[in-house]
C-alpha cells in the first residue's frame, strides 16, 4: 500500500506541478513586465554612453513604454467593467422578471380575496351582487340559492344565440383552385388594402393553414406579420379577431375568460366570443394572437395546443365552468364549449428582450412562417373579397394531397437529410412533422410552387430550426460540410432557405 501511495503522489504531482507552474509563470511574467528597478538598472548602465540626440530617443522609448503600460491597464479595467456590467444586467433582468411574476401572482390572489369578501358582505345583507336590493329581500332563501335567479352569466354568448336564432349555414358557390385563391388574395390585398405580399410568403401561409390550426408569423418588426392575418380576414369577409397577448397571461382563463364569483358573470374575452360565433356557420374564422410570446404560449394556450392535434374534432372540448345553469348559451353543454373546426389561430412573434422564447413543443405543433422583408408596391388587377366555406377550403387541401403527393424522390431526399442530421447533429424529427410535411408540400405545389421549394422551406423552418437548441460553438465545424452536402444532393444553391439559415448560423458564431 505504501508503494502505491508513493506512486500516486508522484503521478498526481506531475499534473499539479504543471498546473501551478502555469500560474506561477504567468504571475512571474507580469511581475517582470512591471519591475521598474530593472528598467532603471539598464538606463544607468548605458546613460554614460548616450550622445545628446540618443538621450532624446531614450526619453521617447521610456515614454512609449509608459504609454503601452497605460493602454494595457486601461484595457484590463474596461474588460473588468464590461464583465461586471454584463453580470449586473443579467441579474437585474432576471430579478425584474421574477418580481413581475410575483407581483402578478399577488394581484390575482388579492383580486380573488376581494371578490370573496365582497360576496360574503353582499350575502349577509341579503342582496345579490347586481344591486337589486329591494327585490331580492322579498325572495325566499330557496330562490336566492337557485343559480337561475342570478341572471345570465354569459351575456355576450347569449346575445349571439339571439342574433343567430334563425340562422342557416350558407353554402357559397365556391369553384376556385388553390392557385386561383392565392392569386385572388394577393390582388385583393394590393388593390383594396394596399398591402403587398409575394408568392414566396403566401404559398407557405396557405400551406401552413392546411397543416394545422395554428401558424406562427415571425420576423423583424414592421414587415407586415399582423397585417397579413388581418388581410386574410378581410379577404374571406370574416374579420379576424385580434386577441392581444399580455405579459401577465398564465393560463387558459386569460385567453378564454373566467367566472367572477362576485358578479356571478363570466368574464367573456373576444377570443371566446369568436370561438362561439364560429360554431354557428361554415365560414373561415381567424383569431390573431398578437405578440403571442409576450407570455409563455405553453401556459395560456396549453389546452388548445394539445386538443387541436386530436383527429376526432368531436373531442375538441374545453371546460369553462364546472356546471350548467338554465340560462346558459345554447351551445354550452355542461359548462363545456366545442371548439369549431372552421377556426384558425395565427400568432405573431417578435424576438427581443421583452419576450419569451417559443419552445420546441409549440413549434412542433405549429407551422412557422418567416416574414423578414417588405415587398415593394406593385400594380395588380382589382379584386373583391370572397366568401369561402371552410369545408370547401379543407376539401381543396385534401384534393391537393391526393393530386400532388410527396414524390418518392422527394421522400428519399428528406430521409437523406434526416439521416445526415441525426448522424452529425444528433437531432431527429418524428411522425408529427412527417405528417405535416405530407400536407405542406402538396398544398404548396397546388398553390403554384415547386416540390423542391416546398421541401426546402419546410426543412429550414421545421427541422433546421431545432439547431437553435444546440451550442453553435459545438456545431460550427459541421455547418460548411452540411452546406456542401445540400449542394451535392440537390444541386448548387437549390436549397436556398436551408443554406440561408445555415449561413446566418455561421455569422452568429
C-alpha positions in Angstrom: 0.0 0.0 0.0 2.9 2.4 0.8 4.3 1.8 -2.6 1.0 2.7 -4.3 0.7 5.9 -2.2 4.2 7.0 -3.2 3.4 6.2 -6.8 0.1 8.1 -6.6 1.7 11.1 -5.0 4.4 11.3 -7.7 1.9 10.5 -10.5 -0.5 13.3 -9.5 2.3 15.7 -8.7 3.2 15.9 -12.4 -0.2 17.4 -13.2 -0.5 19.8 -10.2 3.2 20.9 -10.6 2.4 21.8 -14.1 -0.9 23.4 -13.2 0.5 25.7 -10.5 3.6 26.2 -12.6 1.5 27.8 -15.3 0.0 30.3 -12.9 3.4 30.9 -11.3 4.9 31.5 -14.8 2.0 33.9 -15.6 2.4 36.0 -12.5 6.2 35.9 -12.8 5.9 37.3 -16.3 3.6 40.0 -15.1 6.0 40.9 -12.3 8.9 41.1 -14.8 6.8 43.4 -17.0 6.3 45.9 -14.2 9.8 45.5 -12.5 10.8 49.2 -12.9 14.1 48.6 -11.0 15.3 46.5 -13.9 14.4 49.3 -16.3 16.3 51.8 -14.1 19.4 49.5 -14.0 19.6 49.3 -17.8 19.3 53.0 -18.1 22.0 53.5 -15.5 24.4 51.1 -17.3 24.0 53.0 -20.6 23.5 56.6 -19.6 27.2 57.5 -19.7 27.5 56.4 -23.3 24.5 58.3 -24.8 25.1 61.2 -27.0 22.8 64.3 -26.9 20.5 63.0 -29.7 20.4 59.5 -28.2 19.2 60.9 -24.8 16.2 62.3 -26.6 15.5 58.9 -28.2 15.9 57.3 -24.7 13.2 59.6 -23.4 10.9 58.7 -26.4 11.5 55.0 -25.6 10.6 55.5 -22.0 7.5 57.5 -22.9 6.5 54.8 -25.4 6.8 52.1 -22.8 4.8 54.1 -20.3 2.0 54.6 -22.9 1.9 50.9 -23.7 1.6 50.1 -20.0 -1.2 52.6 -19.5 -3.1 51.2 -22.5 -2.8 47.7 -21.1 -4.0 48.8 -17.7 -6.9 50.8 -19.4 -8.0 47.7 -21.4 -7.9 45.5 -18.4 -10.1 48.0 -16.5 -12.6 48.2 -19.4 -12.8 44.4 -19.6 -13.4 44.1 -15.9 -16.1 46.8 -16.1 -17.8 45.1 -19.0 -17.8 41.8 -17.2 -19.3 43.3 -14.1 -21.9 45.3 -16.2 -22.9 42.2 -18.1 -23.3 40.1 -14.9 -25.2 43.0 -13.2 -27.6 43.5 -16.2 -28.4 39.8 -16.4 -29.1 39.7 -12.7 -31.2 42.8 -12.9 -33.3 41.4 -15.8 -33.8 38.1 -14.0 -34.7 39.8 -10.8 -37.1 42.1 -12.6 -38.9 39.2 -14.4 -39.2 37.4 -11.1 -40.5 40.5 -9.4 -43.1 41.0 -12.2 -44.2 37.4 -11.9 -44.5 37.6 -8.1 -46.5 40.9 -8.3 -48.9 39.4 -10.9 -49.5 36.4 -8.6 -50.1 38.7 -5.7 -52.5 40.8 -7.7 -54.5 37.8 -8.8 -54.7 36.5 -5.2 -55.8 39.9 -3.9 -58.5 40.2 -6.6 -59.8 36.7 -5.7 -59.8 37.6 -1.9 -61.6 40.9 -2.7 -64.3 39.0 -4.7 -64.8 36.5 -1.9 -65.0 39.2 0.8 -67.5 41.3 -1.2 -69.6 38.2 -1.9 -69.7 37.5 1.8 -70.7 41.1 2.6 -73.4 41.1 0.0 -74.8 37.7 1.1 -75.0 39.0 4.7 -77.1 42.0 3.6 -79.5 39.7 1.7 -78.7 41.3 -1.6 -77.3 39.9 -4.8 -74.1 41.4 -6.4 -76.2 43.1 -9.2 -77.6 45.6 -6.7 -81.2 44.6 -6.8 -81.7 45.0 -3.1 -85.4 45.6 -2.5 -86.5 42.9 -4.9 -84.0 40.4 -3.6 -85.1 41.0 0.0 -88.6 39.7 -0.9 -87.3 36.5 -2.3 -87.1 33.3 -0.3 -83.9 31.7 0.7 -84.6 28.9 -1.8 -84.9 31.4 -4.6 -81.6 33.1 -3.6 -79.7 29.8 -3.8 -81.1 28.9 -7.2 -78.5 29.8 -9.8 -81.2 30.6 -12.3 -82.1 33.6 -10.3 -78.6 35.0 -10.6 -79.3 36.1 -14.1 -77.4 35.4 -17.3 -73.7 34.7 -16.7 -72.7 34.7 -20.5 -74.4 37.8 -21.8 -72.2 38.1 -25.0 -72.7 34.4 -25.9 -76.4 34.6 -25.2 -76.6 37.7 -27.5 -75.1 35.6 -30.3 -77.7 32.9 -29.6 -80.4 35.6 -30.1 -78.8 37.1 -33.2 -78.4 33.7 -34.9 -81.6 32.1 -33.7 -82.9 31.6 -37.2 -79.5 31.4 -38.9 -78.9 28.7 -41.5 -75.5 27.8 -42.7 -74.7 29.4 -46.1 -73.2 27.4 -48.9 -71.3 29.6 -51.3 -70.7 29.0 -54.9 -67.0 28.2 -54.5 -65.4 26.7 -57.6 -61.8 28.1 -57.5 -58.5 26.2 -57.2 -55.8 26.9 -54.6 -53.7 28.6 -57.2 -56.5 30.9 -58.1 -57.3 31.6 -54.5 -53.8 32.6 -53.6 -53.7 34.9 -56.7 -57.0 36.5 -55.7 -55.8 37.1 -52.2 -52.6 38.7 -53.4 -54.5 41.0 -55.7 -57.2 41.8 -53.1 -54.5 42.8 -50.6 -52.8 45.0 -53.1 -55.8 46.7 -54.7 -58.1 47.0 -51.7 -55.8 47.3 -48.7 -52.5 48.5 -50.3 -50.7 45.6 -48.6 -48.2 43.9 -50.8 -47.1 40.2 -50.5 -45.0 38.0 -52.6 -45.9 34.4 -53.5 -42.9 33.2 -51.5 -44.8 34.3 -48.4 -48.4 33.5 -49.5 -47.7 29.9 -50.6 -46.2 28.9 -47.2 -49.0 30.8 -45.5 -51.8 28.8 -47.2 -49.9 25.6 -46.9 -49.4 26.3 -43.2 -53.2 26.7 -42.8 -53.5 23.3 -44.3 -51.0 21.7 -41.9 -52.9 22.6 -38.8 -55.0 25.2 -36.9 -52.0 27.2 -35.6 -49.4 29.0 -37.6 -46.8 31.4 -36.4 -45.8 34.5 -38.3 -42.3 35.6 -37.1 -39.7 38.1 -38.1 -38.4 41.6 -37.5 -40.9 44.3 -36.6 -42.6 46.2 -39.3 -42.6 43.6 -42.1 -46.4 43.0 -42.0 -47.0 40.0 -39.9 -50.2 41.2 -38.2 -51.4 42.9 -41.4 -51.1 39.6 -43.3 -53.5 37.9 -40.8 -55.7 41.0 -40.9 -55.8 41.0 -44.7 -56.8 37.3 -44.8 -59.8 38.0 -42.5 -60.9 40.9 -44.8 -60.4 38.7 -47.9 -62.7 36.0 -46.7 -65.3 38.6 -45.4 -64.9 37.5 -41.8 -62.8 40.0 -39.9 -60.0 38.4 -37.8 -60.5 38.7 -34.1 -57.4 40.3 -32.6 -56.5 38.9 -29.2 -53.6 40.9 -27.8 -51.5 38.8 -25.5 -50.4 40.4 -22.3 -47.3 39.5 -20.2 -49.5 38.6 -17.2 -51.2 35.7 -19.1 -50.6 32.4 -17.2 -53.4 30.0 -18.0 -56.4 29.5 -20.3 -58.6 31.8 -18.3 -56.6 34.8 -19.6 -57.3 33.7 -23.1 -60.9 32.4 -22.8 -62.1 34.2 -19.7 -63.2 33.2 -16.1 -66.2 33.1 -13.9 -66.4 36.0 -11.4 -67.9 34.8 -8.1 -68.8 38.3 -7.0 -70.7 39.4 -10.1 -71.9 35.9 -10.9 -71.0 36.5 -14.5 -68.4 35.0 -16.8 -65.7 37.4 -18.0 -66.0 36.7 -21.7 -63.0 37.5 -23.8 -63.0 38.5 -27.5 -61.4 35.1 -28.3 -64.2 33.2 -26.5 -66.9 35.2 -28.3 -65.2 34.5 -31.7 -65.0 30.8 -30.9 -68.7 30.7 -30.0 -69.7 32.7 -33.1 -67.7 30.5 -35.4 -69.6 27.4 -34.2 -72.8 28.6 -35.9 -71.5 28.7 -39.5 -69.2 27.2 -42.1 -67.2 30.4 -42.8 -63.4 30.8 -42.4 -62.7 32.4 -38.9 -59.4 33.6 -37.6 -58.1 34.6 -34.2 -54.9 36.6 -34.2 -52.7 36.0 -31.1 -50.8 39.3 -31.4 -47.3 39.2 -30.0 -48.1 35.7 -28.6 -44.7 35.3 -26.9 -45.1 38.3 -24.5 -46.3 35.4 -22.2 -45.4 31.7 -22.3 -47.5 30.2 -25.1 -47.5 26.7 -23.5 -49.2 28.2 -20.4 -52.2 30.1 -21.7 -52.7 28.0 -24.9 -51.8 24.6 -23.5 -55.3 23.1 -23.6 -55.9 24.1 -27.2 -52.3 23.2 -28.3 -52.9 19.5 -27.3 -56.5 19.4 -28.2 -56.2 20.6 -31.8 -54.0 17.6 -32.6 -56.8 15.2 -32.0 -58.1 13.7 -35.3 -61.6 13.5 -33.9 -63.0 17.0 -33.8 -65.8 16.0 -31.5 -63.2 15.7 -28.8 -62.2 19.4 -29.2 -64.0 20.4 -26.0 -62.8 22.9 -23.4 -64.2 23.3 -19.8 -65.3 26.8 -19.0 -67.4 26.3 -15.8 -67.9 23.3 -13.6 -71.7 23.1 -14.0 -74.6 24.3 -16.2 -77.2 27.0 -15.5 -80.7 27.1 -17.1 -79.8 30.5 -18.8 -76.5 29.3 -20.2 -75.9 29.7 -24.0 -77.4 27.2 -26.3 -74.1 25.6 -27.4 -72.6 25.5 -23.9 -73.2 21.9 -22.7 -72.5 21.1 -19.0 -70.2 24.1 -18.8 -68.1 22.9 -21.8 -67.7 24.5 -25.2 -67.0 22.8 -28.5 -64.1 24.3 -30.5 -65.2 24.6 -34.1 -63.2 23.2 -37.0 -63.6 26.3 -39.2 -61.4 28.5 -36.9 -57.7 29.1 -37.3 -55.2 30.7 -34.9 -52.5 32.9 -36.3 -49.8 34.0 -33.8 -47.3 36.8 -34.4 -44.0 36.9 -32.6 -41.1 39.3 -32.2 -37.8 38.0 -30.7 -36.4 40.6 -28.3 -35.6 41.1 -24.6 -39.2 41.7 -23.7 -40.5 38.3 -25.0 -40.2 34.7 -24.1 -38.6 32.1 -26.3 -41.2 29.9 -28.1 -40.5 26.4 -27.0 -39.9 23.3 -29.2 -43.3 21.9 -28.1 -45.1 24.9 -29.6 -43.1 25.0 -32.8 -43.6 21.3 -33.4 -47.4 21.7 -33.3 -47.5 24.9 -35.4 -46.2 26.0 -38.8 -43.7 28.9 -38.6 -43.7 31.4 -41.4 -40.7 33.9 -41.6 -41.5 37.4 -42.8 -38.3 39.4 -42.8 -38.6 41.5 -45.9 -41.1 44.1 -47.2 -42.3 43.8 -50.7 -42.4 46.9 -52.9 -45.7 48.2 -54.2 -46.9 46.7 -57.5 -49.9 47.1 -59.8 -52.5 44.4 -59.8 -56.0 43.9 -61.1 -58.9 44.9 -58.9 -60.1 42.0 -56.7 -63.1 42.0 -54.4 -63.3 40.0 -51.2 -64.8 36.5 -51.5 -67.0 34.3 -49.2 -65.5 30.9 -48.6 -66.9 27.8 -46.9 -64.3 26.4 -44.6 -65.4 22.9 -45.6 -64.7 23.8 -49.2 -61.2 25.1 -48.3 -60.4 22.0 -46.4 -61.6 19.9 -49.3 -59.1 21.7 -51.6 -56.4 20.8 -49.1 -57.4 17.1 -49.2 -57.6 17.2 -53.0 -54.1 18.7 -53.2 -52.8 15.8 -51.0 -54.3 13.3 -53.5 -53.2 15.1 -56.6 -49.7 16.2 -55.7 -48.4 13.8 -53.0 -44.8 13.9 -52.0 -42.9 12.0 -54.7 -40.6 9.0 -54.0 -37.6 11.1 -54.9 -38.7 13.9 -52.5 -39.3 11.5 -49.7 -35.9 9.9 -50.3 -34.2 13.3 -50.2 -35.9 14.2 -46.9 -34.9 10.8 -45.5 -31.3 11.5 -46.5 -31.4 14.9 -44.7 -32.9 13.2 -41.7 -30.1 10.6 -41.6 -27.4 13.3 -42.0 -28.9 15.5 -39.3 -29.1 12.5 -36.9 -25.5 11.5 -37.6 -23.9 14.9 -37.4 -26.1 16.9 -35.1 -27.9 14.3 -33.0 -31.4 15.7 -33.9 -34.3 13.8 -35.3 -37.9 14.6 -36.2 -40.9 12.3 -35.6 -44.2 11.3 -37.1 -45.9 14.6 -36.4 -43.5 16.6 -38.6 -43.7 13.9 -41.4 -47.5 14.2 -41.3 -47.2 18.0 -41.7 -44.7 17.6 -44.5 -47.1 15.3 -46.4 -49.7 18.0 -46.3 -47.5 21.1 -46.6 -45.7 20.0 -49.8 -48.8 19.1 -51.9 -50.7 22.3 -50.9 -47.6 24.4 -51.7 -47.4 22.7 -55.1 -51.2 23.3 -55.7 -50.6 27.0 -55.0 -48.3 27.1 -58.0 -44.9 26.3 -56.3 -42.4 23.5 -56.9 -41.9 20.4 -54.7 -38.3 21.1 -54.1 -39.1 24.7 -53.0 -41.7 23.3 -50.5 -39.2 20.8 -49.1 -36.6 23.4 -48.8 -38.9 25.8 -46.9 -40.3 23.1 -44.6 -36.9 21.6 -43.7 -35.5 25.0 -42.9 -38.4 26.1 -40.7 -39.4 22.9 -39.0 -36.2 20.8 -38.9 -33.1 23.0 -39.1 -34.8 25.4 -36.6 -34.0 22.8 -34.0 -30.4 23.8 -34.3 -31.3 26.8 -32.1 -31.3 24.5 -29.2 -27.7 23.5 -29.8 -24.5 25.2 -28.8 -23.3 26.9 -32.0 -19.7 26.6 -30.9 -20.0 22.8 -30.9 -21.5 22.5 -34.3 -19.7 25.2 -36.2 -17.3 22.7 -37.8 -20.3 20.8 -39.1 -22.0 23.7 -40.9 -19.9 24.0 -44.0 -19.9 20.2 -44.7 -23.7 20.3 -44.3 -24.0 23.1 -46.9 -21.7 21.1 -49.2 -24.0 18.0 -48.6 -27.1 20.0 -49.6 -25.5 21.4 -52.7 -24.3 18.0 -53.8 -27.6 16.2 -53.0 -30.0 18.8 -54.5 -27.8 20.9 -56.8 -25.9 24.1 -56.1 -28.0 26.7 -54.2 -31.2 24.8 -54.8 -31.9 24.6 -51.1 -31.9 28.4 -50.7 -33.9 28.6 -47.4 -31.8 25.9 -45.7 -28.5 27.4 -46.8 -29.6 30.9 -45.9 -30.4 29.7 -42.4 -27.0 27.9 -42.0 -25.1 31.0 -43.3 -27.0 33.1 -40.7 -26.0 30.5 -38.0 -22.3 30.8 -39.1 -22.4 34.6 -38.6 -23.6 34.1 -35.0 -20.5 32.2 -34.0 
